[in-house]
Structure formats: structure tokens, C-alpha cells
Amino acid sequence: MAAVSNLLLLLLSLCIYNFFTAYAGDDPTRYTTGSIKTEAICSESKATTSTTSAGATLALHHRHGPCSLDPSKETLTTEETLHSDQLRARNIHRKLSAAMNTAATDAEKLEATVPTTLGTDLQTLQYLINVSIGTPAIAQTVMIDTGSDISWVHCKPCSPCHTQVDSIFDPSQSTTYSPISCSSTACVQLGNDSSAGCSSSKECQYVVNYVDGSNTTGTYSSDTLTLGPNVVSGFQLGCSRVVASDSDDLIAGLIGLGGGVQSLVSQTAAIFGPAFSYCLPGPLSPSGFLTLGVSTTSNSNFTTTKMFRISEIPTFYFVLLRGIRVGGTPVDVSPSVFAAGSVVDSGTIITRLPPTAYAAMSSAFRDGMQDYPRAKPLAILDTCYDFSNLTTVSMPAVELVFDGGAVIDLDYDGIMVFDCLAFAPNEDDSSAGLIGNVQQRTFEVLYDVGRSTMGFRAGAC
């Protein structure tokens, strides 16, 4: 509890000491323009990583994007997507609340980068990468999640088996697969939340429960993980044989990028270093990337802010939002409103703000959108517009201002989703905010864990 209290005092003192003095200026209101497109075409990626050091690059795709590996005519409804996102936001807040109540070195490293895509064609608005598991290597399309630590894939035997675009991984066919024993440190580190006990053969069992009622359970194991040309031996992951879920997604599993000991980042820190970055492409873009091993010292084009962690719940990465500008003008909100911090999360879609901040921000945005007719609210989104028969839309620029002066200027795809303002309020001002993946689109987002720094580089994909 002392560590948590000290962190909150630090956050609050930073707010008071570095009182927000954003430039208001005399310039006219700043606007950004976006195209209203109905069809996306897969084309060569224009994503650019921030470093040139040797390593592998993984493409990152949107699950329903134009370059998704298994195009499908069936997609989630908007209401289903937003409901799922709201459940995720509540789950993060629940974990943070529970934690509050209970409360590096610079050696030369390799780098690995893989492409990323938006997975709309695999029934999700999450982001995907292609990896391979086992020996021989079996390709698997998995989502990435900075809000999770345990990685897992669907495994045989299974009944019924999950429908997915890739072959279901069969551990009996991998010469490097090994179940983890119940007495091992890796099994003990799962803790009460993720441990499902032992099998009759003393193999460690894991479970991951999600707030929507779904879960995955199976044998906690180790096997070879291939990231582009890079091979990681003895990677620990869940071999999932039972999945309780109503989802129709076609993905093979999940790679956890959280700060816990089970995550890909922690397990490969000795190889690539304690840092990673990604660029999440927009819904009409071909792909982005996920890079392990990038650092703030490798590129000066990042705008940076301090990263905060809570030892009681190490999964999440916090930053301190200081203010918001709409049309170039700061909204009238005290920086102390953001004192609870914000979690930067690749798995949350819509950014959540303190209600006081959201009310001021959305009001300023509506003032700049008076030329467009309003549409009825859509689930948690209450600032929506009717863009029928339009090909382009001009709207007030939206900028997020972080502690230390870091500013990210959102483009159209980072402001609007489903023709609505892609922000929503938290239940109260005391809850931590969430920086969702819509606002992160096209930026290279850097998590330099070793230096406790978060960075942003515009126009990376």
C-alpha cells in the first residue's frame, strides 16, 4: 500500500508542480481532414520502423483490415464491439481498484520486428501478428495485448475445436514442446488468479478469465517461438484446450505484451532488452509493425513522457495526461483532473477520460462541428454525426498533452470511429483513464520499460 500511495502522491504532485500551461495562441482554429471511404484495398505497407539495427520485423494487421489473412463477410455489429470494449475497460478498472486496495541496464541487444494488421476480417477490432510455434514451426495468427501477460494458442486435442484461419497447434508433433511441471518456478509465478492446479501427471494448468465471462484453460508449457528470422527457445505459453467464449473470431490465440513476468517482453528481455514498440495501422492501411528491442536512444523523433508502474499490478503501463487541445485551444480542465493517470492499452478500442475532462472536450468538439448534422448516440459514444453523401470531413484538430510537454496530434482515424467521437467518459474522475488503440493508430508507440519512458512517433504506418 505504501508503494501505491507514494505513486499517487507523486502523480498528484507532478500535476500541481508542473501546472498545465499549454499554448493557446492567436491562430485560427486548427482543423484536420479525413476521407469517408467505404472500401479498403490491401497494398504494400508504408510502415517505417524507427531503427535500422539488425533484427526481425513482424507485420501488425488490424483483425478486420484489408490485409487480414482470412477475409470474412461476417463482422461484429458496432454495438457488440462497443459493449465488449466497455467490458474490457471495466475489467481494467476492477483490477486497478483491487491492486489499490491491497496494495535496468544499457547492454547492447538484438532487435526483432514483425508486421501488424487490424483484424476486422477475423471478426475483431484488435491487432494481429503472425508468429510460429514449435518444431517444425507452425504459423499462428495471434492478437497482441499490452493488458495481458500470459500468451496462449489453441491446441489439440480439443472438443469441440476452435474455428480459426491457421492449423490448430498439435504439441505432440513438436519436438521442442514441453509441459511445465507444477513444482517449477514458472508455475508458481502464475499466482492464484491464473493457476488452475495440477493435472494427474503433475503438469501445470493455467486459466485466464475475461470480464465478458469467457476464459481459456489448458496446460502451461514451453516451446520454440519464431518471430520472423528470430527464434526464441523455451518460450512459456498456454496450450489451450478449452475455450469458453461466444466470440466468432478466427484467431489462433494471444501474445501478452504486459509488464508481468509471463509476457513476451519480460521473457525476451535478455535477448532484445526491456523495450518494445508498435505501430497500429488504421482500418484502411495495409499493416504496421511490432518491434522488440527499440529504445528512445535509437531515434530522436520520439516525443516522450514518463512511464509509471504499480508493483501490485505490474501488467499495466501508465502515463500522466496533462490536458487536451481542441482546434488548437486547451479545453478548460485543471490538470489535477487527470491525477489518477492513464493506462496505455493496445486492447482497449475507445479512449476513456475522466467525466469532467470528457464533458469539456466533447463540448468543444461539438462547437467546431456545427456544420454537420448530429446523429443519435451509439452505445457508449454520444457525439455522433450524419456524414451521408460526403467524401471528406473537416473537423477540429484534437491533441493529447502529456506530462513533460509531449503532444500527440491525432489524425482523422484517431478522432472518429463509426462516425462518432472516439472518446467516452469513465464512471468517475477518480478512475484511471485509458488510452485506446484508436488514438494510437499510425503512431509508433514506444514502451521503454528499462528507462520508464513512453514515446510517440507520428506517421510511422
Salt bridges, closest charged atoms under 4 A:
ASP85 OD2 - ARG352 NH1 2.87
ASP106 OD1 - ARG451 NH2 2.78
ASP145 OD1 - ARG88 NH2 2.39
ASP249 OD2 - ARG63 NH2 2.79
ASP249 OD1 - HIS162 NE2 3.52
ASP345 OD2 - ARG88 NE 2.79
GLU399 OE1 - ARG30 NH1 3.41
GLU399 OE2 - ARG325 NH1 3.80
ASP403 OD1 - ARG322 NH1 3.25
ASP409 OD2 - ARG30 NH2 2.73
GLU444 OE1 - ARG457 NE 2.77
ASP448 OD2 - ARG451 NH1 3.39
